[in-house]
Amino acid sequence: MKTLLIMAAGNGSRYGALKQFDNLGPEKEFLFEYSVFDAIESGFDHIVVITKREFVTEISSYLQKRLPKNIKIDVIEQVLEDLPVGIDQKFDRLKPWGTAHAVWSARNHIKNGFAVLNADDFYGKGAFEKAAEFLQNNKSDDQYGLVSYYLNDTLSDHGTVSRGICEAENDQLLKISELLEIGKNKDDSIIDFNTNTNLTGEESTSMNFWICYPSFFNEIEKQFTAFLKDEQLVAKGELYIPLAIQKMIESNLIQVKLTAANSTWFGVTHAADKEMALKLLQQMTDDKQYPTPLWKI
């Protein structure tokens, strides 16, 4: 079984709405439906969606009506109360605990290697073919994967973005640094305004398309337990996948192989990105890359 885990529980603070459930396709499809379509075409047969509690029933029904009957579907809630065993404290917090916690929310539903990605990004069919090939051929549960893109191809014309910048050697990830305010200067040079780090645009970049194994759930639980003991992190921090992966690399628990996506990425970070997404999805549909409607109901 090949499993795709889709994270669709974010608040969309920069976008100003729940972008993962915005109607962007020609027949009002959600953006993540294109990831599901490409994944199934590439051999994935188990779709897991992590979302807010109030959307679980609706999204489950929506997907059950559309996806082929041979595809297993799990729609799971990400809730603040889902804490490691032994943590009985109640926390004064409204926003989710972060992407690593979203992955951990699926620990009882995934027993094999899996790919995980964002609901609000379009990754392209080539990326899913690469991920399926990795899961098919990889023989070691401590060899994880990352489907990567060039930074230049992941920027927004409408504001700054956060990106995981990768340092690698022989396609093995050595370090990933989360830069939170990447954008262009007036001279079109690229910079992270938060740290004043200059960038070339050719950097291998994580768009959160990871290939992981069930050992990740145990490691997230350990890191999450430590996270919850830090009052400052509990107040404002989040447990991100790249940070959790980085700690595993530093502890020699895993290696991570970078695989270039060989496909086009686009996302909807800002509200102004919507027009571009609408146009691109319509264009790919007109070019017969995708059927319309996307599913036969």
PyMOL commands that set and color helices and strands:
alter all, ss='L'
color gray80, all
select helices_A, chain A and resi 19-21+31-41+53-66+99-104+125-137+151-154+215-227+231-236+241-250+273-286
alter helices_A, ss='H'
color red, helices_A
select strands_A, chain A and resi 3-8+46-51+72-77+114-118+121-122+143-150+161-169+172-184+190-192+197-199+204-212+255-260+266-267
alter strands_A, ss='S'
color yellow, strands_A
deselect
rebuild
show_as cartoon
